Amino acid sequence: MEYSKQTVIDGLKRTIAQTEARIVDLSEPCVKSLAFSRSEERDLLKKKVKNWKKRIKELEDGTEGIENE
């Protein structure tokens, strides 16, 4: 099954919003024994969000070229 670009973009934006909420949650103070693992997870999620935003930009740039034709 093939999805339209707009559906993929909307899905990525929703995923980014959920992930950013998780990042905020992981940024809150916690017990020292959990601090390292939380910071590692937070850094990984930030990296994923950055890649998803890049993917959205690529899809939107591709969509603009199709719409203008």
C-alpha positions as CSV (number, residue, x, y, z in Angstrom):
1,M,0.0,0.0,0.0
2,E,1.4,3.4,-1.0
3,Y,0.8,6.5,1.0
4,S,0.6,10.1,-0.3
5,K,3.4,12.4,0.6
6,Q,1.0,14.6,2.7
7,T,0.0,11.6,4.8
8,V,3.6,10.7,5.5
9,I,4.3,14.4,6.4
10,D,1.4,14.6,8.7
11,G,2.4,11.3,10.4
12,L,6.0,12.5,10.9
13,K,4.8,15.8,12.4
14,R,2.6,13.9,14.8
15,T,5.5,11.6,15.8
16,I,7.7,14.7,16.3
17,A,5.2,16.3,18.6
18,Q,4.9,13.1,20.7
19,T,8.7,12.6,20.8
20,E,9.3,16.3,21.8
21,A,6.8,15.8,24.7
22,R,8.8,12.7,25.7
23,I,12.1,14.7,25.6
24,V,10.6,17.3,27.9
25,D,9.5,14.5,30.3
26,L,13.0,13.1,30.2
27,S,14.5,16.5,31.0
28,E,12.8,16.7,34.4
29,P,14.8,16.0,37.5
30,C,15.1,12.4,38.5
31,V,17.0,10.0,40.8
32,K,20.7,10.0,40.2
33,S,20.7,6.3,39.2
34,L,18.4,7.0,36.3
35,A,20.0,10.3,35.1
36,F,22.5,8.7,32.7
37,S,20.0,6.4,30.9
38,R,17.5,9.3,30.7
39,S,20.1,11.6,29.2
40,E,21.1,8.9,26.6
41,E,17.5,8.3,25.6
42,R,16.9,12.1,25.4
43,D,19.9,12.6,23.1
44,L,18.8,9.7,20.9
45,L,15.3,11.1,20.6
46,K,16.7,14.6,19.7
47,K,18.8,13.0,16.9
48,K,15.7,11.2,15.6
49,V,13.6,14.4,15.7
50,K,16.4,16.2,13.7
51,N,16.3,13.4,11.1
52,W,12.5,13.4,10.9
53,K,12.5,17.2,10.4
54,K,15.0,16.8,7.6
55,R,12.8,14.1,6.0
56,I,9.8,16.4,6.2
57,K,11.7,19.2,4.5
58,E,12.8,16.8,1.7
59,L,9.2,15.6,1.2
60,E,7.8,19.2,1.2
61,D,10.4,20.3,-1.3
62,G,9.5,17.4,-3.6
63,T,5.8,18.1,-3.2
64,E,6.2,21.7,-4.2
65,G,7.7,20.8,-7.5
66,I,4.8,18.4,-8.3
67,E,2.1,20.9,-7.3
68,N,3.6,23.7,-9.5
69,E,3.5,21.6,-12.7
